Amino acid sequence: MSIEEKVVIITGASSGIGEATARELGSKGAKVVLAARREDRLKLLQDSLKKDKIESSYKVVDVTSNEEMEQLAQFTLDQYGQIDAIVNNAGLMPLANLSKKKIDEWNTMIDVNIKGLLYGIGAVLPHMRERKSGHIINISSVAGHEVMPGGTVYCGTKFAVRAITEGLRKEEAAEGNNIRTTIISPGAVATELVEHITDLDAKQGADALYDIAIPPESIARAIAHAIGEPNDVATNEIIIRPTAQEL
């Protein structure tokens, strides 16, 4: 597994899949750069990682700000001199039927799930192209493969994640830059995602589905697998869901 000594940026690192990924990669020798909005959670995670002898740094970042994402990339280069991978994990899922016209929530999902991911890619890509090496891992969803009622806008953002990632793969392959891309599409995972749902009907349905949720460590192991493959091997897409999940 070629993870040791790699420098990996993780957005949405303060909980859930991001936190689990930091622990998983760190346990295999990676240096992890933790990015999220909640500084108190980042500090707690860094302290916990330190106890496990995992090297980490953190920076408070709002992924919807291109400037802050550029600063995150520069911070990582200043700290470690390289960026081997980024896990664009930050995301929101405030489900509701379109008829509810939750326009603020639509805009927030577009800003975080699409623009935030693009800003993450844009921030690290020049460095990776210069080195002709790197790995960009984007978190989509099973909702990026099938549209579910109440999730129209959310699904649209996750379909976009897959399209953006595949487009990036083709662009970089055509130019011979040896930059790997991976789409991770989780099903129901025990995270804070359902807490963003304000529509009561949608929340009830999501809570019922998430009764079978798998732990975020399951996704972290999939990410570690993709990063750990030799540099001439690209694991381009993984769908991982609870065995009992139909969607």
Secondary structure, 3 states (H helix, E strand, C coil): CCCCCCEEEEECCCCHHHHHHHHHHHHCCCEEEEEECCHHHHHHHHHHHHHCCCCEEEEECCCCCHHHHHHHHHHHHHHHCCCCEEEECCCCCCCCCHHHCCHHHHHHHHHHHHHHHHHHHHHHHHHHHHHCCEEEEEECCHHHCCCCCCCHHHHHHHHHHHHHHHHHHHHHHHCCCCEEEEEEEECCECCCHHHHCCCHHHHHHHHHHHHHCECHHHHHHHHHHHHHCCCCCCCCEEEECCCCCCC
